[in-house]
Amino acid sequence: MQNTNIYLKQGGSELVVGAGGKIVVEAGGDIEGIADISAVNWGNLPSKPAVIASGADKAAARTAIDAAVDTHDHAVIEDTDSGLAAAADLQSLAVALSTRIKALEDAATGG
């Protein structure tokens, strides 16, 4: 039976692992030709997210995450075309809208 997920390319100089295939290195096994694969670790892994780069373990990464500058403030900017007033955050916007709706309802019902 032929395995179509792992095969040698024509000419036999290249091993291909296709979708659904995988290479397993069992205990005591080795992959020859890779220069000191044991030297690859989180510390020298290129292109990793800054969060991973920030700590040697979960606690150190969490400390870095918590210390990160949060520049997202949920501020609402004024829109003069619609009459939307600026608000410091979403809660302030909700309060202002509720107040405005209630005033309009009271005016419509005479209440």
Secondary structure, 3 states (H helix, E strand, C coil): CCCCCEEECCCCCCEEECCCCCCCCCCCCCCCCCCCHHHCCHHHCCCCCHHHHCCCCHHHHHHHHHHCCCCCCCCECCECCCCECCECCHHHHHHHHHHHHHHHHHHHHCC
